[in-house]
Structures are given as structure tokens and as C-alpha cells.
Amino acid sequence: MPGALDGVRVLDLSRVLAGPYATMILGDLGADVIKVEAPGGSDDTRFWGPPFQNGMSAYYTAVNRNKRSITVNLKSAEGQETIRRLAETADVLIHNFKTGTMEQWGLGYESLSRLNPRLIYCSITGFGETGPLASLAGYDYIIQAMSGWMSINGTADTGPLKVGVAVTDVFTGLYAAVAIEAALWARQKTGRGQKIDLSLFDCAVSALVNVAANYLMSGNIPQPLGNEHPNIVPYSTYEASDGPIVIAVGNDRQFHALCSLLSDRSIGTDPRFQTNSGRVAHRDELNRRLNEEIKQRSRAEWQRLLAEKGIPCGPVQTLEELFRHPQTDARHMTVTMHHPTVGKLKLVASPLKLSETPVSYRLPPPLAGEHNREAEALWRNGPTPENCDAKSP
């Protein structure tokens, strides 16, 4: 069955995470994605490990399926001409070179859009193409620090902490996919492509959502709360008898339902805890008393009791527990793909569940330059047969 983006041609000059994540999403949805690297392979994630499987890094496999790979020397006149020729028939070009680099090579939006006015050109940089920091390179860790994310993560004891995944890259990849799809839809009406200027910095600021809104409304600088919620209590991690569990009480009804399960009934009648505002003001006292209660039962028992009351909760799981969980299996969140030299690769599957145009897993993460000999025909040929053992929902 054709994917939602079947027939869309994507020229992917990005590397590492934000851009490749965006183009993998487009590829999963049916787009024909051509990954362009320097001769020998210039995507650093090919070498980020361990772990490796037959020479291919796990990091690289995470965001590079459903792509073909060609190698081009972008610093040479011949390589630049190759990109111009491919851009003439592409729908989308995406890159994450530093601001001004593509223009130096004669591959900026103005130049390529003259060759192909329908081209959608997505630039991903650390800080965007304008402003005093436009010339700086951007890495997720730096952006987490500068965007305020680290200042709200951690506790007073730990100090600022980064999130365990490169979340600003992930946010930017998601925003890039959304922006490209919006530009494709706009082109249906106007017949013209456009330029998309995305930065990790902007996307990280946008993803602060309610924490940023709290500051903009109150002027109060948020402090790191660890596993606490800035606006809701109780909404935290508690220690059951056999390990940590998260309990997320979203309103007064749920709070009183929780209290009905406690042996200390005075918690539910304490006037300080009757409203969420009161609970926020007295979070330390309330959490101390709740912890005394939660540790009296196991995580499974709390899950059962809280689910019966309609109170959101869940155990803090390791990745081993996650990938053994029946919900993960039921949602088909892993897929096994076959690579001719690497062997079987088990990957995280797409979360996109489309009833009429489902995602597909056609191509495993490519070797550098694997499709060089096919470069001329890549834009003319249709999709290849599926090459995976994916479970269909």
C-alpha cells in the first residue's frame, strides 16, 4: 500500500540526529530519501559506539532506515553540480550545515530555487540564520544548557542536569517533519516551494511549554524540581515496597480517590490539601506522608488499586522491562530489518499508526555510498520490495 508521502523525493544532506530523524519520519511515511555524505561516510554517528553490530553503530541505525546512500564531495565543483542536478527533481532538500556554508558552495536556497521553484528547502542550525549567535555551531548539550532545559532538570542537590536523550535534536527533527509536510501542502495550493529556517535553540524554547508560560506570566524563575511537577501535586515518583512508581494526580477528585486507599485517612481531611493550590504550597509535607503510605504495598498492587480508581500511575521501568512489556509488543514498537552485510537489526518502530497509508519499512540503514551506482536511476524508480519482518497492526 503506498505511503502518505509516496512520490515525494527528499535530498538529505543532514547528519547526526535532528535532520536524519526528520528524514527517517518522512521515509517511514513513504518518501524516497537519498542520504548524501562525503566519500567514506561523514555522518559521525556511524562511529559513535559501542555498541556496534558487524561494524554498524546502534546510534546510526536509530535514525537512518528507509534511505539510500550516495557519497558526494560537496567541496568540489563536480560534487556541487551533482547536488544541483539532483535538486532539480527533488521535492525537499534538508541540511544541517552551519549558517552560510551551503551558500559558500553555491547551494543556498536562492540558487537552488531558481533551478527548481517547487523545492522545499529546510535548513537546520544550532541558533538559526539570524541573530548574534547565527554563526555558531549547535550541539544538543549546549542547547539544553542555553535554552533553560538544564536549569529545570535535576534537584537542588544535584544541580542542573541534562535530559538523558538529546531531546533538542529530537524536538527539532519533529518540527522539521511537520514544517516540511506543511510546506508540501502549501505547495499544492501555490505551486511554489519555500525555505524553512529551523534552529535547535528555537525548538528547545518552544518545547518548554507550560514552564515557559509560568515564567512569562509570573516572572518567577523556575527551580529544578527533580521528579516533581511545577503546577500539580501529588505528581511525582514514590517508593513502593519493591521499587519506584509514578503517581500523577491531576485534579481534586483523583486526590480524594487516592486518599480513600490510604490507611492514614487524615491526609484526605487535612484542610491544607483540599485544593491543588494548597497541595502545591505544602508539597513537601504531603509527599512525606504519601511516601509513608506508598511503601506499604508493591508496585503491582498500587497499579491495580489506582487503576480501579481512575488514577494515572505506572512503574519506573528499565529498558529491559519496557521492551518485554506486553503493551510494547501489542503496539508493534519494534521492527526487525535485514541488512546484507550487517545481518538482522532490531529497531524501534514508528509510532505513527495511519489506517489508510501506513508506514512501511523498505530499506535498512545504508552503508556509506551503498547506492552510488544507482544514483542516476534513484529518482526514476519506484519503491523496492519490503525488506523486514515488521508486525502489521
C-alpha positions as semicolon CSV with decimal commas, in nm:
position;residue;x (nm);y (nm);z (nm)
1;M;0,000;0,000;0,000
2;P;0,150;0,340;-0,094
3;G;0,258;0,558;0,197
4;A;0,119;0,903;0,266
5;L;0,432;1,062;0,114
6;D;0,472;0,818;-0,173
7;G;0,625;1,004;-0,469
8;V;0,792;1,272;-0,254
9;R;1,165;1,294;-0,321
10;V;1,394;1,406;-0,036
11;L;1,758;1,501;-0,072
12;D;1,906;1,462;0,276
13;L;2,236;1,643;0,336
14;S;2,200;1,626;0,715
15;R;2,384;1,412;0,967
16;V;2,388;1,311;1,334
17;L;2,034;1,334;1,479
18;A;1,791;1,622;1,414
19;G;1,793;1,610;1,033
20;P;1,825;1,231;1,000
21;Y;1,539;1,184;1,246
22;A;1,318;1,413;1,037
23;T;1,405;1,236;0,712
24;M;1,352;0,892;0,867
25;I;0,999;1,002;0,960
26;L;0,943;1,114;0,600
27;G;1,091;0,788;0,473
28;D;0,870;0,580;0,702
29;L;0,574;0,765;0,554
30;G;0,677;0,662;0,203
31;A;0,910;0,938;0,082
32;D;1,212;0,842;-0,129
33;V;1,505;0,968;0,081
34;I;1,859;0,997;-0,056
35;K;2,120;1,037;0,217
36;V;2,422;1,236;0,094
37;E;2,759;1,206;0,270
38;A;3,119;1,280;0,187
39;P;3,320;0,993;0,035
40;G;3,386;0,731;0,300
41;G;3,086;0,843;0,510
42;S;3,068;1,171;0,701
43;D;2,781;1,106;0,941
44;D;2,967;1,096;1,274
45;T;2,710;0,863;1,426
46;R;2,844;0,580;1,210
47;F;3,138;0,577;1,452
48;W;2,961;0,655;1,782
49;G;2,976;0,342;1,991
50;P;2,985;0,081;2,122
51;P;2,760;-0,099;2,067
52;F;2,828;-0,200;1,708
53;Q;2,678;-0,485;1,507
54;N;2,912;-0,609;1,234
55;G;3,065;-0,263;1,219
56;M;2,743;-0,059;1,221
57;S;2,673;0,155;1,529
58;A;2,342;0,135;1,714
59;Y;2,321;0,516;1,714
60;Y;2,337;0,532;1,334
61;T;2,073;0,261;1,292
62;A;1,830;0,453;1,516
63;V;1,754;0,725;1,259
64;N;1,863;0,606;0,914
65;R;1,627;0,339;0,785
66;N;1,427;0,389;0,464
67;K;1,712;0,580;0,297
68;R;1,951;0,524;0,013
69;S;2,308;0,647;0,050
70;I;2,528;0,822;-0,202
71;T;2,863;0,991;-0,143
72;V;2,941;1,333;-0,291
73;N;3,231;1,572;-0,232
74;L;3,038;1,892;-0,169
75;K;3,358;2,097;-0,163
76;S;3,430;2,016;-0,527
77;A;3,274;2,181;-0,832
78;E;3,172;1,838;-0,960
79;G;3,004;1,747;-0,633
80;Q;2,819;2,077;-0,618
81;E;2,695;2,025;-0,972
82;T;2,571;1,678;-0,871
83;I;2,360;1,832;-0,594
84;R;2,220;2,094;-0,831
85;R;2,121;1,824;-1,076
86;L;1,952;1,616;-0,805
87;A;1,781;1,924;-0,659
88;E;1,618;1,997;-0,995
89;T;1,391;1,696;-0,949
90;A;1,370;1,688;-0,569
91;D;1,069;1,796;-0,368
92;V;1,265;1,857;-0,047
93;L;1,625;1,935;0,044
94;I;1,730;1,929;0,408
95;H;2,071;2,011;0,555
96;N;2,226;2,099;0,890
97;F;2,548;2,272;0,792
98;K;2,649;2,589;0,976
99;T;2,482;2,910;0,861
100;G;2,635;3,028;0,533
101;T;2,808;2,702;0,439
102;M;2,562;2,596;0,169
103;E;2,569;2,948;0,023
104;Q;2,950;2,932;0,000
105;W;2,913;2,619;-0,209
106;G;2,654;2,778;-0,436
107;L;2,385;2,552;-0,289
108;G;2,179;2,803;-0,092
109;Y;1,804;2,836;-0,125
110;E;1,816;3,128;-0,367
111;S;2,041;2,939;-0,607
112;L;1,856;2,608;-0,596
113;S;1,507;2,759;-0,605
114;R;1,594;2,926;-0,935
115;L;1,660;2,579;-1,074
116;N;1,351;2,429;-0,907
117;P;1,089;2,680;-0,786
118;R;0,892;2,394;-0,628
119;L;1,179;2,295;-0,400
120;I;1,118;2,297;-0,025
121;Y;1,450;2,379;0,139
122;C;1,489;2,308;0,511
123;S;1,789;2,446;0,698
124;I;1,859;2,314;1,050
125;T;2,118;2,503;1,253
126;G;2,205;2,547;1,619
127;F;2,076;2,901;1,655
128;G;1,904;2,986;1,327
129;E;2,015;3,203;1,036
130;T;1,962;3,537;1,211
131;G;2,066;3,688;1,541
132;P;2,401;3,733;1,719
133;L;2,463;3,357;1,756
134;A;2,378;3,263;1,397
135;S;2,737;3,173;1,311
136;L;2,782;2,928;1,599
137;A;2,758;2,552;1,570
138;G;2,488;2,392;1,781
139;Y;2,506;2,072;1,984
140;D;2,220;1,934;2,187
141;Y;2,409;1,955;2,517
142;I;2,490;2,325;2,460
143;I;2,133;2,399;2,357
144;Q;1,993;2,220;2,664
145;A;2,216;2,445;2,874
146;M;2,137;2,772;2,698
147;S;1,764;2,715;2,646
148;G;1,688;2,670;3,017
149;W;1,626;2,297;3,000
150;M;1,914;2,206;3,230
151;S;1,813;2,474;3,480
152;I;1,480;2,299;3,543
153;N;1,613;1,943;3,535
154;G;1,770;1,786;3,844
155;T;1,733;1,886;4,208
156;A;1,881;2,138;4,448
157;D;2,131;1,868;4,549
158;T;2,236;1,757;4,200
159;G;2,239;2,097;4,036
160;P;2,149;2,132;3,665
161;L;2,122;1,807;3,468
162;K;2,070;1,736;3,102
163;V;1,795;1,502;2,983
164;G;1,926;1,152;2,906
165;V;1,828;1,170;2,538
166;A;1,934;1,452;2,302
167;V;1,586;1,597;2,326
168;T;1,652;1,928;2,149
169;D;1,765;1,732;1,843
170;V;1,453;1,516;1,866
171;F;1,224;1,819;1,904
172;T;1,388;1,982;1,603
173;G;1,356;1,668;1,394
174;L;0,986;1,651;1,473
175;Y;0,934;2,021;1,399
176;A;1,125;1,976;1,072
177;A;0,899;1,692;0,962
178;V;0,589;1,897;1,049
179;A;0,721;2,206;0,868
180;I;0,814;2,008;0,557
181;E;0,474;1,841;0,543
182;A;0,304;2,180;0,587
183;A;0,516;2,325;0,306
184;L;0,425;2,032;0,081
185;W;0,057;2,101;0,147
186;A;0,102;2,474;0,084
187;R;0,275;2,394;-0,245
188;Q;-0,036;2,207;-0,355
189;K;-0,216;2,542;-0,346
190;T;0,056;2,781;-0,460
191;G;0,275;2,567;-0,683
192;R;0,580;2,713;-0,510
193;G;0,830;2,574;-0,263
194;Q;0,974;2,775;0,024
195;K;1,260;2,795;0,270
196;I;1,232;2,662;0,626
197;D;1,474;2,809;0,883
198;L;1,477;2,584;1,191
199;S;1,709;2,600;1,490
200;L;1,767;2,370;1,784
201;F;1,755;2,676;2,009
202;D;1,410;2,789;1,892
203;C;1,266;2,439;1,910
204;A;1,402;2,387;2,263
205;V;1,248;2,717;2,377
206;S;0,914;2,621;2,220
207;A;0,920;2,282;2,396
208;L;0,940;2,447;2,740
209;V;0,560;2,495;2,704
210;N;0,400;2,539;3,049
211;V;0,730;2,603;3,229
212;A;0,799;2,896;2,998
213;A;0,439;3,014;3,031
214;N;0,469;3,005;3,411
215;Y;0,773;3,231;3,397
216;L;0,628;3,471;3,140
217;M;0,314;3,515;3,350
218;S;0,469;3,536;3,697
219;G;0,827;3,646;3,645
220;N;0,934;3,375;3,891
221;I;1,243;3,184;3,781
222;P;1,161;2,811;3,798
223;Q;1,385;2,594;4,011
224;P;1,477;2,230;3,945
225;L;1,212;2,005;4,098
226;G;1,352;1,662;4,016
227;N;1,053;1,437;3,951
228;E;0,803;1,691;4,080
229;H;0,556;1,886;3,866
230;P;0,571;2,267;3,895
231;N;0,191;2,309;3,887
232;I;0,039;1,987;4,021
233;V;0,072;1,789;4,347
234;P;0,084;1,493;4,404
235;Y;0,252;1,426;4,072
236;S;0,580;1,254;4,146
237;T;0,781;0,937;4,199
238;Y;0,715;0,738;4,516
239;E;0,884;0,430;4,659
240;A;0,661;0,124;4,672
241;S;0,777;-0,182;4,865
242;D;0,953;-0,323;4,557
243;G;1,064;-0,016;4,365
244;P;0,968;0,330;4,236
245;I;0,629;0,414;4,092
246;V;0,493;0,736;3,944
247;I;0,156;0,861;4,061
248;A;0,005;1,151;3,869
249;V;-0,299;1,309;4,036
250;G;-0,448;1,563;3,800
251;N;-0,744;1,701;3,997
252;D;-0,917;1,713;4,335
253;R;-1,144;1,417;4,257
254;Q;-0,845;1,197;4,186
255;F;-0,673;1,318;4,503
256;H;-0,965;1,220;4,723
257;A;-0,991;0,885;4,542
258;L;-0,625;0,829;4,626
259;C;-0,685;0,922;4,987
260;S;-0,962;0,661;5,012
261;L;-0,693;0,395;4,959
262;L;-0,466;0,520;5,238
263;S;-0,454;0,389;5,591
264;D;-0,392;0,743;5,718
265;R;-0,731;0,896;5,645
266;S;-0,626;1,230;5,796
267;I;-0,439;1,309;5,473
268;G;-0,769;1,336;5,288
269;T;-0,926;1,560;5,553
270;D;-0,630;1,792;5,612
271;P;-0,750;2,142;5,510
272;R;-0,413;2,223;5,359
273;F;-0,455;1,955;5,096
274;Q;-0,813;2,015;4,982
275;T;-0,721;2,204;4,666
276;N;-0,437;2,167;4,421
277;S;-0,310;2,514;4,508
278;G;-0,291;2,412;4,873
279;R;-0,114;2,090;4,784
280;V;0,142;2,280;4,575
281;A;0,206;2,513;4,868
282;H;0,257;2,217;5,105
283;R;0,410;1,965;4,862
284;D;0,696;1,857;5,093
285;E;0,469;1,769;5,384
286;L;0,215;1,592;5,163
287;N;0,478;1,393;4,977
288;R;0,644;1,287;5,301
289;R;0,317;1,147;5,430
290;L;0,229;0,984;5,098
291;N;0,566;0,811;5,081
292;E;0,496;0,651;5,418
293;E;0,176;0,508;5,271
294;I;0,305;0,406;4,928
295;K;0,591;0,196;5,066
296;Q;0,341;-0,033;5,240
297;R;0,237;-0,200;4,910
298;S;0,402;-0,329;4,594
299;R;0,401;-0,151;4,259
300;A;0,168;-0,410;4,108
301;E;-0,077;-0,372;4,394
302;W;-0,075;0,007;4,364
303;Q;-0,124;-0,019;3,989
304;R;-0,430;-0,235;4,038
305;L;-0,581;-0,019;4,312
306;L;-0,513;0,312;4,143
307;A;-0,637;0,190;3,804
308;E;-0,967;0,091;3,967
309;K;-0,999;0,449;4,090
310;G;-0,904;0,602;3,756
311;I;-0,579;0,750;3,888
312;P;-0,287;0,754;3,641
313;C;0,017;0,562;3,762
314;G;0,298;0,348;3,633
315;P;0,618;0,179;3,750
316;V;0,957;0,328;3,666
317;Q;1,078;0,071;3,414
318;T;1,421;-0,012;3,279
319;L;1,456;-0,051;2,904
320;E;1,467;-0,427;2,957
321;E;1,128;-0,409;3,128
322;L;0,998;-0,172;2,859
323;F;1,083;-0,400;2,569
324;R;0,946;-0,709;2,748
325;H;0,618;-0,535;2,829
326;P;0,310;-0,672;2,652
327;Q;0,196;-0,318;2,568
328;T;0,515;-0,258;2,372
329;D;0,453;-0,579;2,181
330;A;0,085;-0,506;2,125
331;R;0,170;-0,167;1,976
332;H;0,433;-0,320;1,744
333;M;0,702;-0,084;1,870
334;T;0,995;-0,291;1,746
335;V;1,077;-0,400;1,393
336;T;1,346;-0,636;1,263
337;M;1,513;-0,537;0,937
338;H;1,764;-0,732;0,729
339;H;2,090;-0,583;0,603
340;P;2,303;-0,776;0,354
341;T;2,626;-0,720;0,548
342;V;2,514;-0,632;0,900
343;G;2,252;-0,905;0,941
344;K;1,930;-0,874;1,138
345;L;1,876;-0,538;1,305
346;K;1,616;-0,489;1,576
347;L;1,498;-0,127;1,578
348;V;1,238;0,090;1,743
349;A;0,940;0,110;1,509
350;S;0,748;0,420;1,402
351;P;0,476;0,535;1,643
352;L;0,264;0,662;1,350
353;K;-0,045;0,448;1,302
354;L;-0,227;0,553;0,982
355;S;-0,522;0,338;0,877
356;E;-0,515;0,407;0,502
357;T;-0,150;0,494;0,435
358;P;0,050;0,303;0,696
359;V;0,422;0,345;0,744
360;S;0,648;0,088;0,583
361;Y;0,998;-0,043;0,643
362;R;1,154;-0,081;0,299
363;L;1,525;-0,018;0,337
364;P;1,764;-0,089;0,626
365;P;2,014;0,179;0,733
366;P;2,254;0,203;0,437
367;L;2,628;0,174;0,419
368;A;2,805;0,490;0,307
369;G;2,776;0,517;-0,071
370;E;2,585;0,190;-0,093
371;H;2,367;0,324;-0,374
372;N;2,623;0,528;-0,569
373;R;2,583;0,315;-0,881
374;E;2,209;0,368;-0,870
375;A;2,229;0,746;-0,830
376;E;2,104;0,832;-1,178
377;A;1,810;0,593;-1,155
378;L;1,715;0,660;-0,793
379;W;1,474;0,939;-0,881
380;R;1,302;0,742;-1,154
381;N;1,250;0,404;-0,989
382;G;0,956;0,321;-0,765
383;P;0,981;0,174;-0,415
384;T;1,164;-0,153;-0,365
385;P;1,006;-0,465;-0,210
386;E;0,979;-0,462;0,165
387;N;1,285;-0,592;0,345
388;C;1,178;-0,656;0,701
389;D;0,991;-0,874;0,948
390;A;0,762;-0,599;1,075
391;K;0,442;-0,688;1,255
392;S;0,143;-0,526;1,092
393;P;-0,109;-0,371;1,328
